[in-house]
């Protein structure tokens, strides 16, 4: 049998109500079903997620279903999938999202035609009945670019502020060069160190147009809606970003962007912490304080000067304690 030319990794936990839609859209990507390998990872689900994965696996010429008896988190589940990649390209999709027909062949042609390590795309957010196009924050389309050139500017959104692992397609050499793995055990913000590492160490990328991936937001029970201890992993993830950037050959140029991102996300999580249990809230604030203490004071002051009043006020107390 002909081998797969591409692998899609689908991690999911308790996604029984939606995983069927996700997997159904993957059956509508290629005319030749041998082109795509499915690697589905059931991350400790307590519903029918694994059963539905196994049913759909029978419809693919190449498929594997992996099972974790207890949840290990999205980062680890994706890493498990990476170990089973076949072909020279791979991508991710989460178990509550879906993609329009023909997306993957378009991305494969772009990846190989442009000779890129990875390509990135726009996506559509779905909140209830509302759909909104979110554009990748990069001016050039279909143009091969050094990924470093897409990290800046400091003051505006850039491609490292668009960290979604599922928003594109990657060449297998990204795995071979050690750039594809996520930090094991991260339950949130796992894409942040991943995207920074990719943009600082890969050689060629492009933003391209393609049929859309649709990303569900605001789902009850989703991690983004859960004010629990898993959110504490944000500080570990952003600490890893600082480690990556400070060890880079262009650290002086790149660090102001990382500092700005750390501060902006810290403000966001400090506001969200108000809905957390008291013990988790205290730990979150302590972790953010430790994170902010790592930031160079001059760069912190420059970033804060660009922030609006509400974010400055949210950060003020924590910054005082970090100095």
C-alpha positions as CSV (number, residue, x, y, z in Angstrom):
1,X,0.0,0.0,0.0
2,X,1.2,3.5,-0.8
3,X,2.5,5.3,2.3
4,X,0.9,8.5,3.6
5,X,2.4,11.8,2.4
6,X,1.1,13.8,5.4
7,X,0.0,13.2,9.0
8,X,-2.6,15.0,11.0
9,X,-2.4,14.8,14.8
10,X,-5.7,15.0,16.7
11,X,-5.4,15.2,20.5
12,X,-8.7,15.3,22.4
13,X,-10.1,14.9,25.9
14,X,-13.9,14.5,26.6
15,X,-14.7,15.7,23.1
16,X,-17.3,13.1,22.3
17,X,-19.9,15.7,21.3
18,X,-17.6,17.2,18.6
19,X,-14.8,14.9,17.7
20,X,-17.0,13.2,15.0
21,X,-17.2,16.5,13.2
22,X,-13.5,17.0,13.4
23,X,-12.7,13.6,12.0
24,X,-15.4,13.8,9.3
25,X,-13.8,16.9,7.9
26,X,-10.5,15.1,7.7
27,X,-12.1,12.5,5.4
28,X,-12.9,15.3,3.0
29,X,-9.3,16.5,2.4
30,X,-7.8,14.2,-0.3
31,X,-9.3,12.3,-3.2
32,X,-6.9,9.5,-2.4
33,X,-7.4,8.4,1.2
34,X,-3.9,6.9,1.2
35,X,-2.4,10.4,1.2
36,X,-3.3,11.2,4.9
37,X,-2.4,9.4,8.1
38,X,-4.6,10.0,11.1
39,X,-2.9,10.0,14.6
40,X,-5.7,10.4,17.2
41,X,-4.7,10.8,20.9
42,X,-7.5,10.1,23.5
43,X,-6.1,12.0,26.5
44,X,-7.8,10.2,29.3
45,X,-11.4,10.9,28.2
46,X,-14.3,9.7,30.3
47,X,-16.8,9.8,27.4
48,X,-17.0,8.3,23.9
49,X,-14.1,10.2,22.5
50,X,-11.8,7.1,22.1
51,X,-14.6,5.0,20.7
52,X,-15.5,7.6,18.1
53,X,-11.8,7.9,17.2
54,X,-11.5,4.1,16.7
55,X,-14.6,4.1,14.5
56,X,-13.3,6.8,12.3
57,X,-9.8,5.2,12.1
58,X,-11.4,2.4,10.1
59,X,-12.2,4.9,7.4
60,X,-8.5,5.9,6.9
61,X,-6.0,3.9,5.0
62,X,-3.4,4.9,7.6
63,X,-4.5,5.5,11.2
64,X,-3.4,5.0,14.8
65,X,-5.4,5.7,18.0
66,X,-3.4,6.3,21.1
67,X,-4.9,6.2,24.6
68,X,-3.8,7.8,27.9
69,X,-5.5,6.3,30.9
70,X,-5.2,9.6,32.7
71,X,-5.0,13.1,31.1
72,X,-1.5,14.2,30.4
73,X,-2.3,17.6,28.8
74,X,-2.3,18.9,25.3
75,X,1.4,19.4,25.0
76,X,2.2,15.8,25.9
77,X,-0.6,14.4,23.7
78,X,0.8,16.4,20.7
79,X,4.3,15.0,21.5
80,X,2.9,11.5,21.5
81,X,1.4,12.1,18.1
82,X,4.7,13.5,16.7
83,X,6.3,10.1,17.4
84,X,4.0,8.5,14.9
85,X,4.3,11.0,12.0
86,X,4.6,9.5,8.5
87,X,5.2,11.4,5.3
88,X,7.1,14.7,4.8
89,X,4.5,17.0,6.3
90,X,2.3,17.2,9.4
91,X,-0.2,19.3,11.2
92,X,-2.4,19.5,14.2
93,X,-6.1,20.0,14.8
94,X,-7.9,20.0,18.2
95,X,-10.8,17.7,18.8
96,X,-13.4,20.4,19.0
97,X,-12.4,22.2,15.8
98,X,-12.8,21.4,12.1
99,X,-11.5,22.4,8.7
100,X,-13.0,23.2,5.3
101,X,-12.7,20.6,2.5
102,X,-9.4,20.7,0.6
103,X,-7.4,22.7,3.1
104,X,-4.6,20.1,3.5
105,X,-3.8,19.7,-0.2
106,X,-3.6,23.5,-0.6
107,X,-1.2,23.7,2.3
108,X,0.9,20.8,1.0
109,X,1.3,22.5,-2.4
110,X,2.3,25.7,-0.7
111,X,4.7,24.1,1.7
112,X,6.5,22.1,-1.0
113,X,6.2,24.7,-3.8
114,X,7.7,27.4,-1.7
115,X,10.3,25.1,-0.1
116,X,9.3,26.2,3.4
117,X,9.9,24.7,6.8
118,X,6.4,25.7,7.8
119,X,3.4,27.7,6.4
120,X,0.8,29.6,8.4
121,X,-2.8,30.6,7.6
122,X,-5.7,32.7,8.8
123,X,-8.5,31.0,10.7
124,X,-12.1,31.4,11.6
125,X,-13.3,31.6,15.2
126,X,-16.7,30.2,16.0
127,X,-18.5,31.4,19.1
128,X,-22.1,30.0,19.1
129,X,-23.6,31.1,15.8
130,X,-21.0,33.9,15.3
131,X,-18.1,33.4,12.9
132,X,-15.2,35.8,12.5
133,X,-12.1,35.7,10.3
134,X,-8.9,36.2,12.2
135,X,-6.0,37.0,9.9
136,X,-2.4,36.0,10.6
137,X,-0.6,39.2,11.5
138,X,1.8,39.3,8.6
139,X,1.7,41.6,5.5
140,X,3.1,39.3,2.8
141,X,1.2,36.4,1.4
142,X,2.7,33.5,-0.5
143,X,6.2,35.0,0.0
144,X,9.1,33.0,1.5
145,X,10.5,34.8,4.5
146,X,13.1,34.3,7.2
147,X,10.9,33.4,10.3
148,X,12.9,35.9,12.4
149,X,11.7,38.7,10.3
150,X,8.1,38.0,11.5
151,X,8.9,38.3,15.3
152,X,8.9,42.1,15.4
153,X,7.7,44.8,15.7
154,X,7.5,45.1,19.4
155,X,4.5,47.4,19.6
156,X,2.2,45.6,17.2
157,X,0.9,42.0,16.9
158,X,3.3,39.7,15.0
159,X,3.5,36.1,14.2
160,X,4.7,35.1,17.7
161,X,1.5,36.6,19.0
162,X,-0.3,34.1,16.7
163,X,0.9,30.9,18.3
164,X,-1.8,28.4,17.3
165,X,-0.1,25.2,16.5
166,X,-3.1,24.1,14.3
167,X,-2.9,27.2,12.0
168,X,-0.7,25.8,9.3
169,X,1.4,22.8,8.1
170,X,5.0,21.9,8.9
171,X,7.7,19.9,7.1
172,X,9.1,16.8,8.7
173,X,12.5,18.4,8.9
174,X,11.1,20.5,11.8
175,X,10.8,17.3,13.8
176,X,14.3,16.2,12.7
177,X,15.8,19.5,13.8
178,X,14.2,19.2,17.3
179,X,11.8,22.2,16.8
180,X,8.4,20.4,16.8
181,X,8.2,19.2,20.4
182,X,6.1,20.9,23.1
183,X,7.1,21.1,26.7
184,X,5.8,18.0,28.3
185,X,3.1,18.5,31.0
186,X,2.0,22.0,30.0
187,X,-1.8,22.3,30.2
188,X,-2.0,25.9,29.0
189,X,0.1,28.4,26.9
190,X,2.0,25.4,25.4
191,X,2.0,27.0,22.0
192,X,4.0,30.1,23.3
193,X,7.5,28.6,23.7
194,X,6.8,26.4,20.7
195,X,6.1,29.3,18.3
196,X,9.1,31.3,19.5
197,X,11.5,28.4,19.1
198,X,10.1,27.8,15.6
199,X,10.5,31.4,14.5
200,X,14.0,31.8,15.9
201,X,15.4,28.5,14.6
202,X,13.6,27.5,11.4
203,X,14.9,28.9,8.1
204,X,12.0,29.5,5.8
205,X,8.3,30.2,6.3
206,X,5.3,31.8,4.5
207,X,1.8,32.9,5.3
208,X,-0.5,31.5,2.7
209,X,-4.2,31.5,1.8
210,X,-6.1,28.2,2.2
211,X,-9.5,26.9,3.0
212,X,-10.1,27.7,6.7
213,X,-9.7,25.9,9.9
214,X,-12.6,26.7,12.2
215,X,-11.8,27.2,15.9
216,X,-14.5,26.9,18.5
217,X,-14.3,29.4,21.4
218,X,-16.2,29.8,24.7
219,X,-17.1,26.1,25.1
220,X,-18.3,25.1,28.6
221,X,-15.6,23.1,30.2
222,X,-12.9,24.1,27.8
223,X,-9.5,24.9,29.4
224,X,-9.7,28.5,28.2
225,X,-12.9,28.9,30.3
226,X,-11.7,27.0,33.4
227,X,-10.3,29.3,36.2
228,X,-8.4,26.4,37.8
229,X,-4.9,25.3,38.7
230,X,-4.1,24.4,35.1
231,X,-3.9,28.1,34.3
232,X,-0.8,28.3,36.5
233,X,1.2,26.7,33.7
234,X,1.1,30.0,31.9
235,X,4.0,31.3,34.1
236,X,6.1,28.2,33.3
237,X,5.4,28.6,29.6
238,X,6.4,32.3,29.5
239,X,9.5,31.5,31.6
240,X,10.5,29.1,28.9
241,X,9.9,31.9,26.3
242,X,12.3,34.1,28.2
243,X,14.9,31.3,28.3
244,X,14.6,30.8,24.6
245,X,15.0,34.5,23.8
246,X,17.7,35.4,26.3
247,X,19.9,32.6,24.9
248,X,19.4,33.7,21.3
249,X,22.1,35.3,19.2
250,X,19.9,38.3,18.7
251,X,18.6,38.5,22.3
252,X,19.1,42.2,22.6
253,X,16.8,42.8,19.6
254,X,14.2,40.1,20.4
255,X,13.9,40.5,24.1
256,X,11.7,43.7,24.1
257,X,9.1,41.8,22.2
258,X,9.2,38.9,24.7
259,X,9.0,41.4,27.6
260,X,6.0,43.1,26.1
261,X,4.2,39.7,25.5
262,X,4.9,38.6,29.1
263,X,3.5,41.8,30.5
264,X,0.4,41.8,28.3
265,X,-0.4,38.1,29.1
266,X,0.3,38.7,32.8
267,X,-2.2,41.5,32.9
268,X,-4.8,39.2,31.3
269,X,-4.2,36.4,33.8
270,X,-4.2,38.7,36.8
271,X,-7.7,39.8,35.7
272,X,-8.8,36.2,35.2
273,X,-7.4,35.2,38.6
274,X,-10.2,37.1,40.3
275,X,-12.5,34.2,39.3
276,X,-10.1,31.5,40.7
277,X,-10.2,29.8,44.1
278,X,-8.3,31.8,46.6
279,X,-5.4,29.4,46.9
280,X,-5.0,29.2,43.1
281,X,-5.3,33.0,42.8
282,X,-2.5,33.5,45.3
283,X,-0.3,31.0,43.5
284,X,-1.0,32.6,40.2
285,X,0.0,36.1,41.5
286,X,3.1,34.7,43.1
287,X,4.1,33.0,39.9
288,X,3.5,36.1,37.9
289,X,5.6,38.1,40.4
290,X,8.5,35.7,40.0
291,X,8.1,35.9,36.2
292,X,8.1,39.7,36.1
293,X,11.1,39.9,38.4
294,X,13.1,38.3,35.5
295,X,12.4,41.2,33.2
296,X,14.9,44.0,32.6
297,X,13.6,47.1,34.3
298,X,14.3,49.5,31.4
299,X,12.5,47.3,28.9
300,X,9.6,46.7,31.4
301,X,9.2,50.5,31.8
302,X,9.3,51.1,28.1
303,X,6.6,48.4,27.5
304,X,4.4,49.7,30.4
305,X,4.5,53.2,28.9
306,X,2.8,51.8,25.7
307,X,0.0,50.1,27.6
308,X,-3.4,51.5,28.3
309,X,-4.4,52.7,31.7
310,X,-6.3,49.5,32.8
311,X,-3.4,47.2,32.1
312,X,-1.0,49.5,33.8
313,X,-3.2,49.6,36.9
314,X,-3.6,45.8,36.9
315,X,0.2,45.3,36.7
316,X,1.3,48.1,39.1
317,X,1.0,46.2,42.4
318,X,2.7,43.0,41.1
319,X,5.5,45.1,39.5
320,X,6.2,46.9,42.8
321,X,6.5,43.6,44.6
322,X,8.8,42.2,41.9
323,X,11.3,45.1,42.3
